[in-house]
Amino acid sequence: MKKFDIRNIKVRKVDIGQLDDRLLLINLYLTQLITFIIGFLWVILQGRNVINLFRLPETPEFLYWGAALAAIIVLFDIAISRWVPEQAMDDGGVNEKMFRKRPLWHIVLICLVVSVCEELLFRGAIQHAIGAYWTSILFAAIHVRYLKHWIPTGMVFGISYSLGWVQDHTGTIWAPIAAHFVFDLIMGLIIRFRKETDR
């Protein structure tokens, strides 16, 4: 039996056009699972209770904050896309490939999974440790597909910081989860139902 050697693992950059839909979804769900596990363990290592972190507030006020923040982000994103050249907002085609031909139920599922997993790690664990500002820098840095262009990188930082602020303001992780979910869902639906001539 051949011995496994981690040095033999080769990592190469793959163009989004080289990924078929199955591989794209495997990559998405695997990275979200890893994100969730790291966030879950980090919260526990901080001596906090994950169940308490996800306890729903008694009033629905967090939903209003989440929906309002999502609406502001969507309007800002749409306004920016009207004045900024398309190549300056290029994400390498990831969002287009992810949402363009996806069934509605699957877009909802993707947005739900991403919002819960990423907010657990970034707002639930990392922000608790280092604050909203540094968490937002880290959040922008992991969205590597945007790093070639300063406008989307700045937008990701601003979105992350506003998610951190809304969590601090409402005192619950459900507010940034709601905002993240609604924003991703609206943007995914815009991509999904945009006319072919608009592309």
C-alpha positions as CSV (number, residue, x, y, z in Angstrom):
1,M,0.0,0.0,0.0
2,K,1.3,3.4,-1.0
3,K,2.0,5.8,1.8
4,F,0.1,9.1,1.7
5,D,2.4,12.2,1.6
6,I,0.7,15.6,1.9
7,R,3.6,17.2,-0.1
8,N,2.3,15.4,-3.2
9,I,-0.9,17.4,-3.1
10,K,-0.9,19.9,-5.9
11,V,-3.0,23.1,-5.8
12,R,-3.6,24.9,-9.1
13,K,-5.7,27.8,-10.1
14,V,-8.9,26.8,-11.9
15,D,-10.9,29.1,-14.1
16,I,-14.6,29.1,-13.3
17,G,-15.3,28.0,-16.9
18,Q,-13.5,24.7,-16.1
19,L,-15.8,23.8,-13.3
20,D,-18.9,21.8,-14.1
21,D,-22.0,22.5,-12.0
22,R,-21.6,19.4,-9.8
23,L,-18.0,20.4,-8.9
24,L,-19.0,23.9,-8.2
25,L,-21.8,22.8,-5.8
26,I,-19.4,20.3,-4.1
27,N,-16.9,23.1,-3.6
28,L,-19.6,25.5,-2.3
29,Y,-21.2,23.0,0.2
30,L,-17.8,21.7,1.3
31,T,-16.4,25.1,2.0
32,Q,-19.6,26.1,3.9
33,L,-19.4,22.9,6.0
34,I,-15.8,23.7,6.9
35,T,-16.8,27.3,7.7
36,F,-19.6,26.0,10.0
37,I,-17.3,23.5,11.8
38,I,-14.6,26.1,12.4
39,G,-17.2,28.6,13.6
40,F,-18.9,26.1,15.8
41,L,-15.6,24.9,17.4
42,W,-14.3,28.5,17.8
43,V,-17.4,29.5,19.7
44,I,-17.0,26.5,22.0
45,L,-13.3,27.3,22.5
46,Q,-14.4,30.8,23.6
47,G,-16.3,29.2,26.4
48,R,-19.7,30.2,24.9
49,N,-22.8,28.2,24.2
50,V,-23.7,27.7,20.4
51,I,-27.3,27.0,21.3
52,N,-27.6,30.3,23.2
53,L,-25.9,32.1,20.3
54,F,-28.7,30.8,18.0
55,R,-31.5,31.4,20.4
56,L,-34.2,33.4,18.7
57,P,-35.1,36.8,20.2
58,E,-38.5,37.2,21.8
59,T,-39.4,40.1,19.5
60,P,-39.1,40.2,15.7
61,E,-37.2,43.5,15.7
62,F,-34.1,41.8,14.4
63,L,-35.9,40.9,11.2
64,Y,-36.7,44.6,10.5
65,W,-33.1,45.5,11.0
66,G,-31.9,42.6,8.8
67,A,-34.4,43.4,6.1
68,A,-33.6,47.2,6.2
69,L,-29.9,46.5,6.0
70,A,-30.4,44.1,3.1
71,A,-32.5,46.6,1.2
72,I,-29.8,49.3,1.7
73,I,-27.1,47.0,0.5
74,V,-29.1,45.9,-2.6
75,L,-29.9,49.5,-3.5
76,F,-26.3,50.5,-3.1
77,D,-25.1,47.5,-5.2
78,I,-27.6,48.2,-8.0
79,A,-26.6,51.9,-8.0
80,I,-22.9,51.1,-8.1
81,S,-23.4,48.7,-11.0
82,R,-25.1,51.5,-13.0
83,W,-22.0,53.8,-12.8
84,V,-19.1,51.4,-12.5
85,P,-17.8,49.5,-15.5
86,E,-18.7,45.8,-15.5
87,Q,-15.0,44.7,-15.6
88,A,-14.4,46.7,-12.3
89,M,-17.0,44.5,-10.6
90,D,-15.9,41.2,-12.1
91,D,-16.0,38.2,-9.7
92,G,-14.6,35.8,-12.4
93,G,-18.1,34.7,-13.3
94,V,-18.7,32.7,-10.0
95,N,-22.1,34.3,-9.1
96,E,-23.3,34.0,-12.7
97,K,-22.4,30.3,-12.9
98,M,-23.8,29.7,-9.4
99,F,-27.3,31.3,-9.9
100,R,-28.0,31.7,-13.6
101,K,-29.7,28.4,-14.3
102,R,-30.4,27.3,-10.7
103,P,-33.9,26.3,-9.7
104,L,-35.5,28.8,-7.3
105,W,-35.6,26.3,-4.3
106,H,-31.9,25.7,-4.7
107,I,-31.1,29.4,-4.8
108,V,-33.0,29.8,-1.5
109,L,-31.1,26.8,0.0
110,I,-27.7,28.1,-1.1
111,C,-28.4,31.6,0.4
112,L,-29.7,30.0,3.6
113,V,-26.6,27.8,4.0
114,V,-24.2,30.5,3.2
115,S,-25.7,33.1,5.5
116,V,-25.9,30.7,8.5
117,C,-22.4,29.2,8.1
118,E,-20.6,32.5,7.3
119,E,-22.3,34.5,10.0
120,L,-21.6,31.8,12.6
121,L,-17.9,32.0,11.8
122,F,-17.5,35.7,11.2
123,R,-20.1,37.4,13.4
124,G,-20.5,34.6,16.0
125,A,-16.9,33.6,16.6
126,I,-14.4,36.0,15.0
127,Q,-16.2,39.3,15.7
128,H,-16.5,38.2,19.3
129,A,-12.7,37.8,19.4
130,I,-11.4,40.7,17.4
131,G,-14.3,43.1,16.8
132,A,-16.2,44.2,13.7
133,Y,-13.5,46.2,11.9
134,W,-10.8,43.4,11.8
135,T,-13.4,40.8,11.1
136,S,-14.5,42.8,8.1
137,I,-10.9,43.0,6.8
138,L,-10.7,39.2,7.2
139,F,-14.1,38.7,5.5
140,A,-13.1,40.9,2.5
141,A,-9.7,39.0,2.3
142,I,-11.4,35.6,2.0
143,H,-13.5,36.7,-0.8
144,V,-10.5,36.3,-3.0
145,R,-12.4,36.5,-6.3
146,Y,-13.0,40.2,-5.6
147,L,-9.5,41.1,-4.6
148,K,-8.3,42.1,-8.1
149,H,-10.8,45.0,-8.0
150,W,-10.9,47.6,-5.2
151,I,-14.6,48.5,-5.6
152,P,-16.1,45.0,-4.9
153,T,-13.4,44.5,-2.2
154,G,-14.5,47.7,-0.5
155,M,-18.1,46.8,-0.9
156,V,-17.5,43.4,0.8
157,F,-15.7,45.1,3.6
158,G,-18.6,47.6,4.0
159,I,-21.2,44.9,3.9
160,S,-19.3,42.9,6.5
161,Y,-18.9,45.9,8.8
162,S,-22.6,46.7,8.5
163,L,-23.5,43.1,9.4
164,G,-21.2,43.4,12.4
165,W,-22.8,46.7,13.4
166,V,-26.4,45.3,13.1
167,Q,-25.4,42.3,15.3
168,D,-24.0,44.6,17.9
169,H,-27.0,46.9,17.7
170,T,-29.6,44.1,18.0
171,G,-27.7,41.7,20.2
172,T,-28.5,38.7,18.1
173,I,-26.7,36.8,15.3
174,W,-30.1,36.4,13.6
175,A,-30.1,40.0,12.4
176,P,-26.9,39.6,10.3
177,I,-28.1,36.2,9.2
178,A,-31.4,37.7,8.0
179,A,-29.6,40.5,6.2
180,H,-27.1,38.2,4.6
181,F,-29.8,35.8,3.5
182,V,-32.1,38.5,2.0
183,F,-29.2,40.3,0.2
184,D,-27.8,37.1,-1.3
185,L,-31.3,35.9,-2.3
186,I,-32.2,39.1,-4.0
187,M,-28.9,39.3,-5.9
188,G,-29.2,35.6,-6.8
189,L,-32.7,36.1,-8.1
190,I,-31.6,39.2,-10.1
191,I,-28.9,37.0,-11.8
192,R,-31.4,34.1,-12.3
193,F,-34.2,36.1,-13.9
194,R,-32.2,38.7,-15.7
195,K,-33.0,38.7,-19.4
196,E,-30.4,37.1,-21.7
197,T,-30.1,40.4,-23.6
198,D,-29.0,42.1,-20.4
199,R,-26.0,39.9,-20.0
